[in-house]
């Protein structure tokens, strides 16, 4: 068997990508590991119909959760909720991608 270089991707809504990029900017400024790479991918997503590789979306979600943890005591609750909300939307998108497609066949 040969392995293929196919990489799974996720198409995200434009507002989610834009919000993620804003929060990833903050994470990159705080030097959260992996934030700069994710930020670059999310900035370029508009050129690719907001389609990103699954590992990049996973990494971005993790970066945003780290950002939320690091800033929990210093930011307004609404800002913290916004960061967590975007992180969870990204995580949910990845989880949906990992679920097997439902079969219409009866058992």
C-alpha positions as CSV (number, residue, x, y, z in Angstrom):
1,X,0.0,0.0,0.0
2,X,1.2,3.4,-0.8
3,X,0.4,6.4,1.3
4,X,-1.0,9.5,-0.4
5,X,0.0,13.0,0.5
6,X,-3.7,13.9,0.8
7,X,-4.4,16.2,3.7
8,X,-7.9,16.5,5.1
9,X,-9.2,20.0,5.1
10,X,-12.1,21.9,6.8
11,X,-14.1,24.7,5.3
12,X,-15.0,27.2,8.0
13,X,-17.3,30.2,7.9
14,X,-15.6,33.4,7.1
15,X,-16.5,35.1,10.4
16,X,-15.0,32.2,12.4
17,X,-11.8,32.4,10.4
18,X,-11.6,36.2,11.0
19,X,-12.3,35.9,14.7
20,X,-9.8,33.1,15.0
21,X,-7.2,35.2,13.3
22,X,-7.8,38.1,15.7
23,X,-7.4,35.9,18.7
24,X,-4.4,34.1,17.2
25,X,-2.8,37.5,16.8
26,X,-3.0,38.0,20.5
27,X,-1.7,34.5,21.1
28,X,1.3,35.1,18.8
29,X,2.0,38.3,20.7
30,X,2.1,36.3,23.9
31,X,4.4,33.8,22.2
32,X,2.0,30.9,22.6
33,X,3.6,27.9,20.9
34,X,2.2,27.3,17.4
35,X,0.2,30.5,17.3
36,X,2.3,32.2,14.6
37,X,2.0,29.3,12.2
38,X,-1.8,29.0,12.8
39,X,-2.2,32.8,12.4
40,X,-0.5,32.8,9.0
41,X,-2.7,29.9,7.8
42,X,-5.9,31.7,9.0
43,X,-4.8,35.0,7.4
44,X,-4.3,33.1,4.1
45,X,-7.6,31.2,4.4
46,X,-9.6,33.9,2.6
47,X,-7.6,33.1,-0.5
48,X,-8.6,29.4,-0.2
49,X,-12.4,29.8,0.4
50,X,-11.7,29.6,4.1
51,X,-10.5,26.0,3.8
52,X,-7.7,24.9,6.2
53,X,-5.9,21.7,6.9
54,X,-7.4,19.8,9.9
55,X,-4.1,19.8,11.9
56,X,-3.9,23.6,11.6
57,X,-7.4,24.0,12.9
58,X,-6.6,21.6,15.8
59,X,-3.5,23.6,16.6
60,X,-5.3,26.9,16.5
61,X,-8.0,25.6,18.9
62,X,-5.3,24.5,21.3
63,X,-3.5,27.8,21.0
64,X,-6.7,29.8,21.8
65,X,-7.4,27.6,24.8
66,X,-3.8,28.3,26.1
67,X,-4.4,32.0,25.5
68,X,-7.7,31.8,27.4
69,X,-5.9,30.1,30.3
70,X,-3.0,32.6,30.4
71,X,-5.3,35.6,30.2
72,X,-8.2,34.4,32.4
73,X,-7.2,36.6,35.3
74,X,-6.4,39.8,33.3
75,X,-9.1,40.2,30.7
76,X,-12.7,41.1,30.8
77,X,-15.1,38.1,31.1
78,X,-16.6,39.0,27.7
79,X,-13.2,38.9,26.0
80,X,-12.4,35.5,27.7
81,X,-15.8,34.1,26.6
82,X,-15.1,35.3,23.0
83,X,-11.7,33.5,22.9
84,X,-13.1,30.3,24.4
85,X,-16.1,30.4,22.0
86,X,-13.9,30.6,18.9
87,X,-11.6,27.8,20.3
88,X,-14.6,25.6,20.9
89,X,-16.1,26.3,17.4
90,X,-12.7,25.2,15.9
91,X,-12.5,22.1,18.1
92,X,-16.1,21.2,17.2
93,X,-15.4,21.5,13.5
94,X,-12.4,19.2,13.9
95,X,-14.5,16.7,15.9
96,X,-17.2,16.7,13.2
97,X,-14.5,16.0,10.6
98,X,-13.3,13.0,12.5
99,X,-16.7,11.4,12.8
100,X,-17.5,8.7,10.2
101,X,-20.1,9.6,7.7
102,X,-23.4,8.1,8.4
103,X,-24.6,5.3,6.2
104,X,-28.0,5.3,4.8
105,X,-28.0,1.6,4.6
106,X,-30.1,-0.4,7.1
107,X,-28.5,-2.9,9.3
